[in-house]
Amino acid sequence: MQNERQRILELVEKGTISAQEAITLLEALEQPSKSTQNVMNDVSKETQSFSTEKEESLFEEKPKDGDKKKDDFMKYFQDEMQDFRKDLTQIGSLFMDMMNTAVKKVKEFDVASPFGDKIEFTHTEEVAAVNVDNIIAELPNGNFSLEASEGDTIQVVCKVKAPLMNDSEEETRNHFLEQFVVKEDERALRILSQLKLVQVNIKVLVPKEKLEKLSVRLMNGSVSLQDIEFEELKVKTLNGAIKGTKFNFGKAEVDSSNGSIELTNVRGKDLEAETLNGRVYLDGALDEVEAKSVNGHVVVTTCSTNSSKIKAQTVAGAVELYVPRTISLSGKVVTNFGKIDVGIQDVSKMESTDQFLSKVIRFDKEVENANRLFIEGESKTGAVLVRYTTTEEQ
């Protein structure tokens, strides 16, 4: 009996049975009606029952804890991703607000200048077009536009808004003419202004003959081009939109730091268009295109059967690509948080990859004896769409 009591005490020390259970067993051990073997069988049964209940309890609790932790993690992950999307959207909005605030301050400075009253006047100069192949324009403050006209001369029409000097309009005009240059130099017409506080809006009227090169650089102003042909085009503005319609070019580089880019009904071989804040909209018969925006949609439409490359990228915005249905295609479109919609039903091969923070679709289409167009579209937060254009090359 002493051995049985010692065994019961050892089970209590190990935590296998509780103290109350040990007292019950010891009392049973004292009862003469029960044999020693029966009591020890009761001890074994109590031990097994306790162990089984404990295992079942642990078995039941683990999945519950695991499921809870899994649910908590998924909820936490979804909340974090939602916050991350909101942060990206807010970054784009803050960037746009910052740029718009800067633009507003520049405009308010022009309207409410601390340098006194302003006067407005018009100045026009003419140059023989036969001696000019290139036009180079650089303006710190003002808009630039170029249009085709009849005749054999190039007209430079300036609308000037300048601070009044010493209450004298004549002195103000003379000071402007001293700092404003319209000069023919080695078959190039140079239009230059060094007056940062004077707004000079320039319209250039040229014959419809092709220009070899047009180069425009503006600090604060927009650019407009219409109905003309260039071999090479370079346009850059820090603050302003760039628009053009019905013109042809060989190679073009169009760049705006804060402003939209919109070129419609144009025809060209090589086009690069980039802006930090604004939409990029390109439409015409374009052979090679690279279009980029940080905060804005990018839309590229080409109807040229000679198209060979379209690359469109944006961070905060959507990408839309419209291509001819009569040429071969090899495309890759990517987005991190948006959706991809390739609405081209007759592709011969399409591969889709959907990974964490990355959706990729590759597609190919074969057209016998047709040119091949390589397509690449990418958006970080927006959708990417590919469709056939509804217009044909003229």
C-alpha positions in Angstrom: 0.0 0.0 0.0 2.9 2.3 0.7 4.1 1.9 -2.8 0.6 2.9 -4.1 0.6 6.0 -2.0 4.0 6.9 -3.2 3.0 6.5 -6.8 -0.1 8.8 -6.2 2.1 11.5 -4.7 4.5 11.3 -7.6 1.6 11.8 -10.0 0.6 14.9 -8.1 4.1 16.3 -8.2 4.2 15.7 -12.0 0.9 17.5 -12.4 -0.7 14.4 -13.9 -3.5 14.5 -11.4 -4.8 17.2 -9.2 -4.7 17.3 -5.4 -8.4 16.7 -5.2 -8.1 13.6 -7.4 -5.2 12.3 -5.2 -7.3 12.7 -2.0 -10.1 10.7 -3.7 -7.7 7.9 -4.6 -6.1 7.8 -1.2 -9.5 7.5 0.4 -10.4 4.7 -1.9 -7.1 3.0 -1.1 -8.2 3.0 2.6 -11.4 1.3 1.8 -11.2 -2.4 2.5 -13.7 -3.3 -0.1 -11.3 -2.4 -2.9 -8.2 -4.2 -3.6 -4.9 -2.6 -4.3 -5.0 -3.6 -7.9 -8.4 -2.0 -8.4 -7.3 1.3 -6.8 -4.2 1.4 -9.1 -6.5 0.7 -12.0 -8.6 3.7 -11.0 -5.3 5.7 -10.8 -4.4 4.6 -14.3 -7.9 5.4 -15.6 -7.9 8.8 -14.0 -4.4 9.5 -15.4 -5.4 8.4 -18.9 -8.7 10.3 -18.8 -6.9 13.5 -17.6 -4.2 13.1 -20.3 -6.8 12.5 -23.0 -8.9 15.5 -22.0 -5.8 17.7 -22.0 -4.7 16.5 -25.4 -8.1 17.0 -26.8 -8.2 20.5 -25.3 -4.9 21.4 -26.8 -5.9 19.9 -30.1 -9.0 22.0 -30.2 -7.3 25.2 -29.1 -4.4 25.1 -31.6 -6.5 25.3 -34.7 -8.6 28.0 -33.1 -5.5 30.0 -32.3 -4.0 29.3 -35.7 -7.2 30.4 -37.5 -7.4 33.5 -35.4 -3.8 34.4 -36.0 -4.3 33.7 -39.7 -7.5 35.8 -39.8 -5.8 38.6 -37.9 -2.8 38.6 -40.3 -5.0 38.7 -43.4 -7.0 41.5 -41.9 -3.8 43.4 -41.0 -2.4 42.7 -44.5 -5.5 44.0 -46.2 -5.6 47.1 -44.0 -1.9 47.8 -44.8 -2.4 47.3 -48.5 -5.4 49.6 -48.5 -3.4 52.2 -46.6 -0.6 51.8 -49.1 -2.9 52.4 -52.0 -4.3 55.5 -50.3 -0.8 56.7 -49.7 0.1 56.4 -53.4 -3.0 58.3 -54.4 -2.3 61.0 -51.8 1.3 61.3 -53.0 -0.1 62.0 -56.6 -2.6 64.4 -55.2 -0.1 66.2 -53.1 2.3 66.4 -56.0 -0.4 67.9 -58.2 -1.4 70.4 -55.5 2.2 71.4 -55.0 2.7 72.0 -58.7 -0.6 73.8 -59.1 0.3 76.0 -56.1 3.6 76.9 -57.8 1.7 77.8 -61.0 -0.8 79.9 -59.1 2.0 81.8 -57.4 3.7 82.5 -60.7 0.5 83.8 -62.2 -0.3 85.9 -59.2 3.1 87.4 -59.3 2.4 88.4 -62.9 -0.9 89.9 -62.1 0.0 91.7 -58.9 3.6 92.7 -59.6 5.5 94.7 -56.9 7.1 96.7 -59.6 4.3 99.1 -60.3 1.9 99.4 -63.3 2.2 97.5 -66.5 1.6 98.4 -70.1 0.7 96.2 -73.0 1.7 96.6 -76.6 2.3 94.6 -79.8 5.6 94.3 -81.7 5.9 92.6 -85.2 9.0 91.7 -87.2 9.4 90.0 -90.6 12.2 87.8 -92.1 12.5 86.4 -95.6 11.6 82.7 -95.4 13.9 81.7 -98.2 17.0 82.2 -95.9 15.6 80.2 -92.9 15.6 76.5 -92.4 15.6 76.4 -88.5 13.8 78.4 -85.9 15.1 78.6 -82.3 13.1 80.3 -79.6 13.9 80.8 -75.9 11.6 82.7 -73.5 11.7 83.0 -69.7 8.0 84.1 -69.5 5.4 83.8 -72.2 3.6 81.5 -74.6 4.8 80.4 -78.1 2.7 79.3 -81.1 3.6 78.5 -84.6 1.1 78.3 -87.6 1.3 78.0 -91.3 0.5 81.0 -93.5 0.5 82.2 -97.0 3.3 84.3 -98.4 7.1 84.2 -98.5 8.0 85.8 -95.2 8.2 84.7 -91.6 6.2 87.0 -89.3 7.0 87.2 -85.6 4.1 88.8 -83.7 4.7 89.7 -80.1 2.2 90.6 -77.5 4.1 92.2 -74.6 3.1 92.9 -71.1 5.9 94.8 -69.3 6.3 96.8 -66.1 6.2 100.6 -66.8 9.6 102.1 -66.4 9.8 105.7 -65.0 6.2 106.3 -66.0 7.3 106.3 -69.6 5.8 104.0 -72.3 8.5 104.9 -74.8 11.3 104.0 -72.4 9.6 100.8 -71.6 9.3 99.9 -75.3 12.9 100.8 -76.0 14.1 98.7 -73.1 12.1 95.7 -74.5 13.6 96.1 -78.0 17.1 96.2 -76.5 16.6 92.9 -74.7 14.4 91.1 -77.3 16.2 89.5 -80.2 14.8 88.4 -83.6 17.9 87.6 -85.7 18.7 85.6 -88.7 21.9 83.6 -88.2 23.3 80.9 -90.5 19.9 79.9 -92.0 18.5 79.9 -88.5 16.0 82.4 -87.0 16.6 83.0 -83.4 13.9 84.5 -81.1 15.3 85.3 -77.7 14.2 87.3 -74.7 16.2 88.1 -71.6 13.4 89.8 -69.7 12.3 87.6 -66.9 9.7 90.0 -65.6 8.2 90.8 -69.0 5.6 88.5 -70.5 6.1 88.0 -74.2 3.5 85.9 -76.0 4.8 85.1 -79.5 3.0 83.9 -82.6 5.2 82.8 -85.5 3.6 82.6 -89.0 5.6 80.6 -91.5 5.1 79.4 -95.1 3.9 75.8 -95.5 7.3 74.7 -96.6 9.0 72.1 -94.4 11.4 73.4 -91.7 14.5 71.5 -90.9 14.3 72.1 -87.2 12.2 73.8 -84.6 13.6 74.2 -81.1 11.5 75.9 -78.3 12.6 76.3 -74.7 10.3 78.1 -72.2 10.4 78.7 -68.4 6.8 79.6 -67.9 4.5 79.3 -70.8 2.6 77.0 -73.2 3.4 75.8 -76.7 1.0 75.4 -79.6 1.9 74.0 -83.1 -0.4 73.7 -86.1 -0.4 72.7 -89.8 3.3 72.6 -90.4 6.1 70.1 -91.2 9.4 69.6 -89.4 12.3 67.3 -89.9 13.3 67.6 -86.2 11.3 69.1 -83.3 12.4 69.8 -79.8 10.0 71.4 -77.3 10.6 71.9 -73.6 8.7 73.9 -71.0 9.0 73.9 -67.2 5.5 75.1 -66.6 2.9 74.9 -69.3 1.0 72.7 -71.7 2.2 71.5 -75.1 -0.5 71.1 -77.8 -0.3 70.4 -81.5 -2.5 69.4 -84.4 -2.2 68.6 -88.1 1.6 68.6 -88.4 4.3 66.1 -89.6 7.7 65.4 -88.3 10.6 63.1 -88.6 11.8 63.1 -85.0 10.3 64.9 -82.1 11.1 65.3 -78.4 8.4 67.0 -76.3 8.9 67.6 -72.6 6.9 69.4 -69.9 7.6 69.4 -66.2 4.2 70.6 -65.2 1.6 70.5 -67.9 -0.3 68.2 -70.3 0.9 67.1 -73.7 -1.7 66.7 -76.4 -0.8 66.0 -80.1 -3.7 65.1 -82.4 -3.9 64.2 -86.1 -0.1 64.2 -86.4 2.2 62.0 -88.5 5.8 61.1 -87.5 8.5 58.5 -87.4 10.0 58.9 -83.9 8.2 60.6 -81.0 9.2 61.0 -77.3 6.8 62.7 -75.0 7.3 63.1 -71.2 5.7 65.1 -68.4 5.9 65.0 -64.6 2.4 66.3 -63.9 -0.3 66.0 -66.6 -1.9 63.8 -69.2 -0.1 62.6 -72.3 -2.4 62.2 -75.3 -1.0 61.2 -78.7 -3.1 60.4 -81.7 -2.0 60.0 -85.3 0.1 57.9 -87.7 3.1 57.2 -85.4 5.8 54.7 -86.1 7.8 54.8 -82.9 6.5 56.2 -79.6 7.7 56.6 -76.1 5.3 58.3 -73.7 5.8 58.9 -70.0 4.0 60.6 -67.1 4.4 60.5 -63.4 1.0 61.8 -62.4 -1.4 61.5 -65.3 -3.0 59.2 -67.8 -1.1 58.1 -70.9 -3.1 57.5 -74.1 -1.4 56.5 -77.4 -3.3 55.9 -80.6 -1.5 55.0 -83.9 -3.1 54.1 -87.2 0.2 53.6 -89.0 0.8 50.2 -90.6 4.5 50.9 -90.3 4.4 51.2 -86.5 7.2 49.3 -84.8 7.2 50.4 -81.2 4.9 51.8 -78.5 6.2 52.2 -74.9 3.9 53.9 -72.5 4.5 54.4 -68.7 2.9 56.1 -65.8 3.0 56.0 -62.0 -0.4 57.5 -60.9 -2.8 57.0 -63.8 -4.0 54.7 -66.5 -2.4 53.6 -69.8 -4.5 53.2 -72.9 -3.1 51.9 -76.2 -4.9 51.7 -79.5 -3.2 49.9 -82.4 -4.0 48.8 -86.0 -5.6 45.4 -86.5 -3.8 44.7 -89.8 -0.2 44.3 -88.4 1.6 41.7 -86.3 1.8 42.3 -82.5 4.1 41.4 -79.7 3.0 43.0 -76.4 3.7 43.1 -72.7 1.5 45.0 -70.2 2.2 45.4 -66.5 0.5 46.9 -63.5 1.0 46.7 -59.7 -2.4 47.7 -58.3 -4.6 48.2 -61.3 -6.2 45.8 -63.7 -5.2 44.7 -67.2 -7.7 44.6 -70.1 -6.3 43.3 -73.5 -9.3 43.5 -75.7 -7.7 41.9 -78.8 -9.6 38.7 -79.4 -7.6 37.3 -82.4 -4.2 37.0 -80.7 -2.5 33.7 -81.3 -0.9 33.5 -77.9 -1.5 35.0 -74.6 0.2 34.4 -71.2 -0.9 35.8 -67.9 1.0 36.0 -64.6 -0.6 37.3 -61.4 1.9 37.5 -58.6 2.1 39.6 -55.4 2.0 43.3 -56.5 2.6 42.4 -60.1 0.2 41.5 -62.9 1.7 40.7 -66.3 0.1 39.7 -69.6 2.1 38.9 -72.7 0.5 38.4 -76.1 1.4 37.8 -79.7 -0.5 38.0 -83.0 0.8 37.0 -86.4 -0.3 38.6 -89.7 1.3 37.3 -92.9 3.5 39.8 -94.7 2.8 42.6 -92.2 5.0 44.8 -90.1 5.4 43.8 -86.4 4.6 46.3 -83.6 6.2 45.8 -80.2 4.0 47.1 -77.4 4.9 47.8 -73.8 2.5 49.4 -71.3 3.1 49.9 -67.6 1.2 51.6 -64.8 2.0 51.4 -61.1 -1.4 52.2 -59.6 -3.8 52.3 -62.6 -5.3 50.1 -65.3 -3.7 49.1 -68.6 -5.9 48.8 -71.7 -5.1 47.6 -75.2 -7.6 47.9 -78.1 -7.7 48.2 -81.8 -8.0 51.7 -83.2 -11.2 52.6 -85.0 -9.5 54.8 -87.6 -7.3 53.8 -90.6 -4.2 55.4 -91.9 -4.9 58.1 -94.5 
